[in-house]
């Protein structure tokens, strides 16, 4: 297995934390799927644009 730099590991960990928080917002209430997320001062996207396809509905 290759060796990763500290910078790569930190970046990956930050990405995973961000994805976990977004997934948790959706899981609390699926109506949050259309919530606006501010990524930058002039960049706002819907939560559904940041998450992969919701797998929870496949089990309903």
Buried (B, 14 or more C-beta within 10 A) or exposed (E): EEEEEEEEEEEEEEEEEEEEEBBEBBEEEEEBBEBEBEEEEEEEEEBBEBBEEEEEEEEE
